[in-house]
Amino acid sequence: MTIYDVPVRTLAGEPASLADYRGQALLIVNVASKCGLTPQYAALERLHEAYAGRGFSVLGVPCDQFGGQEPGTAEEIAEFCSTTYGVTFPLLEKTEVNGPGQHQLYSLLTRAYDADGEAGDVKWNFEKFLVSPEGEVVRRFRPGVTPDDPDLVQAVEGTLP
């Protein structure tokens, strides 16, 4: 099974398919609106805009598992992202990334190792998973790695189709 086989829903609750992104590089990020790392939205949007024309997309996955920092409804999340950070990249529905309710997408993503060789649970909001155009997780970046970090940007560039 690859990420392309996992059923997902848009932030609006509509069925969606990650297979629509086959052939593109993706940066999948669990996001939150009321976190100290929330300003990363701005850099995620810049990264998305910079490489969207070259077969790349950021994909945001709201999650409320870390300190209740994503308490809003789908409509509130969409409004916040749009008006505060000008987010144009796609957002999926609010999802559990750890624990017994872990979404199937994250059961695949969390098998990937970070720079320290550690896999497993997502540590906090804004953990990032770089996915190749073939659907394989090629890099994992912990929350403190910003979207404009040179290592992350270089990894994105090296993964573009």
PATI-873458 format. One line per 8 residues: their letters; for each residue x, y, z of N, C-alpha, C. Coordinates in Angstrom, 2 decimals, padded with zeros to 5 digits. Layout:
a> X:Y:Z:X:Y:Z:X:Y:Z | ...
This chain:
mtiydvpv> 000.84:-001.18:000.00:000.00:000.00:000.00:000.88:001.24:000.00 | 000.49:002.24:-000.80:001.18:003.53:-000.84:000.21:004.61:-000.39 | 000.71:005.82:-000.25:-000.17:006.91:000.14:-001.27:007.12:-000.88 | -001.02:006.72:-002.13:-002.03:006.91:-003.17:-003.26:006.03:-002.97 | -003.13:004.99:-002.16:-004.24:004.07:-001.89:-005.07:004.48:-000.68 | -004.62:005.45:000.07:-005.28:005.83:001.32:-006.42:006.82:001.04 | -007.62:006.50:001.49:-008.72:007.45:001.30:-008.55:008.65:002.24 | -008.76:009.82:001.71:-008.67:011.06:002.49:-009.89:011.92:002.17
rtlagepa> -010.05:012.97:002.94:-011.13:013.93:002.71:-010.54:015.34:002.73 | -011.12:016.20:001.92:-010.72:017.60:001.93:-011.14:018.24:003.24 | -010.67:019.44:003.50:-011.07:020.16:004.69:-012.59:020.34:004.73 | -013.20:020.45:003.56:-014.66:020.61:003.47:-015.40:019.30:003.67 | -014.66:018.19:003.83:-015.28:016.90:004.08:-015.61:016.09:002.85 | -015.18:016.56:001.70:-015.42:015.83:000.45:-014.39:014.72:000.27 | -014.80:013.57:-000.27:-013.83:012.51:-000.57:-012.75:013.04:-001.53 | -011.52:012.62:-001.30:-010.40:013.04:-002.15:-009.45:011.86:-002.31
sladyrgq> -008.53:012.01:-003.23:-007.55:010.95:-003.47:-006.16:011.55:-003.62 | -005.24:011.01:-002.88:-003.85:011.44:-003.04:-003.28:010.98:-004.38 | -003.97:010.05:-005.02:-003.54:009.61:-006.36:-003.58:010.77:-007.35 | -004.36:011.80:-007.04:-004.39:013.00:-007.89:-003.03:013.69:-007.92 | -002.18:013.38:-006.94:-000.85:014.00:-006.85:000.26:013.08:-007.38 | -000.13:011.93:-007.91:000.88:011.01:-008.47:001.69:011.78:-009.51 | 003.00:011.62:-009.46:003.88:012.33:-010.38:004.35:013.68:-009.86 | 003.88:014.08:-008.68:004.31:015.33:-008.05:005.02:015.02:-006.74
allivnva> 005.89:015.92:-006.34:006.48:015.84:-005.01:005.50:016.53:-004.05 | 005.39:016.00:-002.84:004.50:016.55:-001.83:005.25:016.79:-000.54 | 004.87:017.84:000.17:005.31:018.05:001.53:004.04:018.01:002.38 | 003.86:016.92:003.11:002.67:016.72:003.93:003.00:017.18:005.34 | 002.18:018.09:005.87:002.48:018.75:007.14:001.25:018.74:008.03 | 001.38:018.26:009.27:000.27:018.40:010.22:000.34:019.82:010.79 | -000.74:020.55:010.62:-000.78:021.97:010.93:-001.74:022.28:012.07 | -001.58:023.46:012.66:-002.45:023.92:013.74:-002.47:025.45:013.75
skcgltpq> -003.61:026.01:014.08:-003.81:027.45:014.02:-003.41:028.22:015.26 | -003.25:027.53:016.38:-002.99:028.24:017.64:-001.72:027.71:018.32 | -000.69:027.55:017.54:000.57:026.98:018.00:001.67:028.02:017.85 | 002.71:027.91:018.66:003.85:028.79:018.50:004.52:028.65:017.13 | 004.30:027.51:016.48:004.89:027.26:015.16:003.95:027.67:014.01 | 002.75:028.15:014.34:001.77:028.52:013.31:002.33:029.48:012.26 | 003.23:030.42:012.61:003.79:031.28:011.57:004.49:030.52:010.43 | 004.77:029.22:010.63:005.35:028.43:009.53:004.41:028.37:008.33
yaalerlh> 003.11:028.64:008.55:002.17:028.69:007.42:002.68:029.62:006.32 | 003.23:030.77:006.69:003.71:031.74:005.70:004.82:031.15:004.84 | 005.78:030.49:005.47:006.88:029.89:004.72:006.40:028.68:003.92 | 005.44:027.94:004.45:004.87:026.82:003.67:004.21:027.35:002.41 | 003.47:028.45:002.53:002.82:029.04:001.35:003.86:029.52:000.34 | 004.92:030.16:000.81:005.98:030.61:-000.11:006.62:029.43:-000.82 | 006.87:028.35:-000.09:007.46:027.15:-000.68:006.51:026.56:-001.73 | 005.24:026.49:-001.39:004.23:025.98:-002.32:004.21:026.83:-003.59
eayagrgf> 004.16:028.13:-003.43:004.12:029.03:-004.59:005.38:028.92:-005.44 | 006.52:028.79:-004.80:007.80:028.75:-005.52:007.93:027.52:-006.41 | 007.36:026.39:-005.98:007.59:025.14:-006.72:006.34:024.50:-007.31 | 005.19:025.11:-007.13:003.94:024.53:-007.64:004.00:024.32:-009.16 | 004.62:025.21:-009.86:004.72:025.10:-011.31:005.71:024.03:-011.77 | 006.43:023.45:-010.83:007.43:022.44:-011.16:007.05:021.06:-010.62 | 005.76:020.86:-010.31:005.32:019.54:-009.87:005.44:019.31:-008.39 | 005.09:020.31:-007.60:005.20:020.22:-006.15:003.98:020.83:-005.49
svlgvpcd> 003.59:020.26:-004.35:002.51:020.84:-003.56:002.76:020.59:-002.08 | 002.44:021.59:-001.28:002.33:021.41:000.16:000.91:020.88:000.38 | 000.75:020.00:001.34:-000.56:019.46:001.69:-000.68:019.56:003.21 | -001.59:020.42:003.68:-001.75:020.64:005.10:-002.79:019.69:005.69 | -002.47:019.16:006.87:-003.37:018.24:007.57:-003.61:018.77:008.98 | -004.70:019.51:009.20:-004.97:020.02:010.54:-005.08:018.88:011.56 | -004.53:019.14:012.74:-004.53:018.15:013.81:-004.68:018.86:015.15 | -005.53:018.31:016.01:-005.79:018.91:017.31:-005.24:018.06:018.46
qfggqepg> -004.26:017.21:018.17:-003.75:016.28:019.19:-002.65:016.86:020.07 | -002.16:018.04:019.76:-001.03:018.60:020.50:-001.48:019.87:021.22 | -001.86:019.71:022.46:-002.25:020.85:023.27:-003.55:021.51:022.85 | -004.40:020.82:022.07:-005.66:021.40:021.63:-005.46:022.65:020.80 | -004.41:022.68:019.99:-004.04:023.89:019.26:-004.69:024.02:017.88 | -005.61:023.11:017.57:-006.41:023.24:016.34:-007.87:022.95:016.69 | -008.48:023.84:017.51:-009.83:023.56:018.01:-010.95:023.90:017.04 | -010.66:024.63:015.98:-011.70:025.17:015.12:-012.42:024.15:014.25
taeeiaef> -013.52:024.61:013.69:-014.26:023.84:012.70:-013.52:023.94:011.37 | -013.93:023.15:010.42:-013.33:023.20:009.09:-013.43:024.61:008.51 | -014.59:025.24:008.68:-014.80:026.59:008.15:-013.87:027.59:008.84 | -013.72:027.47:010.16:-012.84:028.38:010.90:-011.38:028.19:010.49 | -010.98:026.94:010.30:-009.60:026.66:009.87:-009.35:027.26:008.49 | -010.26:027.04:007.56:-010.11:027.57:006.20:-010.03:029.09:006.22 | -010.91:029.72:006.99:-010.92:031.19:007.08:-009.62:031.71:007.67 | -009.17:031.11:008.76:-007.92:031.52:009.40:-006.74:031.41:008.43
csttygvt> -006.62:030.27:007.78:-005.48:030.04:006.88:-005.50:031.02:005.71 | -006.66:031.25:005.17:-006.79:032.14:004.02:-006.53:033.60:004.38 | -007.19:034.08:005.43:-007.08:035.51:005.75:-005.79:035.86:006.47 | -005.28:034.97:007.31:-004.09:035.29:008.09:-002.80:035.04:007.31 | -002.76:033.96:006.55:-001.52:033.58:005.87:-001.64:033.46:004.35 | -002.81:033.72:003.79:-002.98:033.64:002.34:-002.75:032.25:001.79 | -003.06:031.24:002.58:-002.81:029.85:002.18:-003.64:029.47:000.96 | -002.95:028.96:-000.05:-003.63:028.45:-001.25:-003.41:026.95:-001.42
fpllekte> -002.47:026.38:-000.66:-002.22:024.94:-000.81:-003.39:024.16:-000.21 | -003.59:022.92:-000.67:-004.73:022.13:-000.21:-004.62:021.76:001.27 | -005.79:021.71:001.92:-005.89:021.27:003.31:-006.85:020.09:003.37 | -006.45:019.08:004.12:-007.31:017.93:004.34:-008.11:018.14:005.62 | -009.04:017.21:005.88:-009.84:017.33:007.10:-008.97:017.13:008.33 | -009.46:017.63:009.46:-008.75:017.47:010.73:-008.57:015.98:010.99 | -007.35:015.59:011.36:-006.95:014.19:011.40:-006.14:013.89:012.65 | -006.25:012.67:013.13:-005.38:012.21:014.21:-004.13:011.60:013.57
vngpgqhq> -002.97:012.05:014.05:-001.71:011.60:013.47:-001.00:010.56:014.34 | -001.44:010.42:015.59:-000.86:009.45:016.53:-001.98:008.70:017.24 | -001.61:007.63:017.91:-002.53:006.94:018.82:-003.49:005.98:018.13 | -004.46:005.50:018.90:-005.38:004.47:018.38:-006.25:004.97:017.23 | -006.48:006.27:017.13:-007.28:006.82:016.04:-006.44:007.33:014.88 | -005.16:006.96:014.85:-004.24:007.44:013.82:-004.79:007.15:012.43 | -004.81:008.19:011.61:-005.25:008.03:010.22:-004.27:007.13:009.48 | -004.79:006.37:008.57:-003.98:005.43:007.79:-002.84:006.12:007.05
lyslltra> -003.05:007.35:006.61:-001.98:008.10:005.95:-000.79:008.24:006.89 | -001.06:008.57:008.14:000.03:008.76:009.09:000.64:007.45:009.56 | -000.10:006.36:009.47:000.53:005.07:009.79:001.60:004.74:008.75 | 001.42:005.23:007.53:002.45:005.06:006.49:003.57:006.09:006.66 | 003.20:007.35:006.85:004.20:008.42:006.94:005.16:008.23:008.11 | 004.63:007.82:009.26:005.47:007.75:010.47:006.45:006.59:010.47 | 006.45:005.81:009.43:007.49:004.77:009.28:008.81:005.38:008.84 | 008.75:006.61:008.31:009.94:007.29:007.80:010.82:007.77:008.97
ydadgeag> 012.11:007.81:008.72:013.08:008.23:009.71:013.43:009.71:009.54 | 013.70:010.36:010.66:014.16:011.74:010.62:015.68:011.76:010.48 | 016.28:012.94:010.57:017.73:013.08:010.40:018.53:012.35:011.46 | 017.90:012.07:012.62:018.58:011.35:013.69:018.32:009.85:013.64 | 017.65:009.39:012.58:017.37:007.97:012.44:016.19:007.49:013.26 | 015.33:008.42:013.69:014.18:008.08:014.52:012.90:008.10:013.70 | 012.12:007.03:013.80:010.80:006.95:013.18:009.77:006.99:014.29 | 008.52:006.71:013.96:007.48:006.63:014.98:006.62:007.87:015.05
dvkwnfek> 006.02:008.07:016.20:005.02:009.11:016.38:005.48:010.50:015.95 | 004.51:011.27:015.48:004.72:012.68:015.21:004.96:013.36:016.56 | 005.96:014.24:016.62:006.34:014.86:017.89:005.47:016.06:018.26 | 005.05:016.85:017.26:004.30:018.08:017.53:003.72:018.59:016.22 | 003.04:019.71:016.29:002.50:020.35:015.08:003.64:020.72:014.13 | 003.33:020.74:012.87:004.24:021.16:011.80:005.40:020.19:011.56 | 005.16:018.90:011.80:006.11:017.88:011.35:005.88:017.70:009.86 | 006.96:017.52:009.11:006.88:017.53:007.65:007.40:016.23:007.05
flvspege> 006.68:015.73:006.05:007.06:014.51:005.35:007.16:014.82:003.86 | 008.34:014.64:003.30:008.55:014.87:001.87:008.32:013.57:001.12 | 007.41:013.62:000.17:007.00:012.43:-000.59:007.42:012.60:-002.04 | 008.02:011.56:-002.60:008.49:011.60:-003.99:007.31:011.52:-004.96 | 007.56:011.84:-006.22:006.51:011.72:-007.23:005.99:010.28:-007.38 | 006.73:009.30:-006.87:006.31:007.90:-006.92:005.52:007.50:-005.67 | 005.36:008.43:-004.73:004.58:008.16:-003.53:005.35:007.61:-002.35 | 006.67:007.69:-002.38:007.49:007.19:-001.28:007.96:008.35:-000.39
vvrrfrpg> 007.92:008.13:000.91:008.41:009.14:001.84:009.93:009.12:001.77 | 010.50:010.24:001.35:011.95:010.30:001.16:012.68:011.07:002.26 | 011.97:011.95:002.97:012.59:012.70:004.07:011.52:013.03:005.10 | 011.96:013.15:006.32:011.08:013.55:007.43:011.77:014.68:008.17 | 011.04:015.75:008.39:011.58:016.91:009.07:010.75:017.18:010.31 | 011.38:017.25:011.44:010.69:017.50:012.70:010.18:018.94:012.74 | 009.29:019.25:013.68:008.62:020.55:013.71:009.52:021.77:013.73 | 010.68:021.68:014.38:011.57:022.82:014.47:012.27:023.18:013.17
vtpddpdl> 012.22:022.30:012.17:012.81:022.59:010.86:011.79:023.42:010.09 | 012.15:024.65:009.80:011.22:025.55:009.12:011.16:025.25:007.63 | 010.07:025.62:006.98:009.93:025.35:005.55:010.96:026.07:004.67 | 011.61:027.10:005.20:012.63:027.79:004.42:014.05:027.37:004.83 | 014.16:026.34:005.65:015.47:025.80:006.03:016.17:025.32:004.75 | 017.44:025.69:004.55:018.13:025.32:003.32:018.14:023.80:003.05 | 018.25:022.99:004.08:018.24:021.54:003.91:016.89:021.06:003.38 | 015.82:021.61:003.92:014.48:021.23:003.45:014.27:021.69:002.01
vqavegtl> 014.64:022.92:001.71:014.48:023.45:000.36:015.29:022.62:-000.64 | 016.51:022.28:-000.28:017.34:021.45:-001.15:016.71:020.09:-001.36 | 016.14:019.50:-000.31:015.47:018.22:-000.43:014.27:018.29:-001.37 | 013.50:019.36:-001.24:012.36:019.57:-002.15:012.85:019.65:-003.58 | 013.86:020.48:-003.82:014.40:020.64:-005.17:014.90:019.32:-005.74 | 015.51:018.50:-004.89:016.03:017.20:-005.34:014.97:016.16:-005.57 | 013.74:016.44:-005.12:012.64:015.49:-005.26:011.68:015.85:-006.38 | 011.83:017.05:-006.92:010.91:017.49:-007.98:010.99:016.54:-009.18
p> 009.85:016.35:-009.84:009.86:015.45:-011.01:010.68:016.00:-012.17
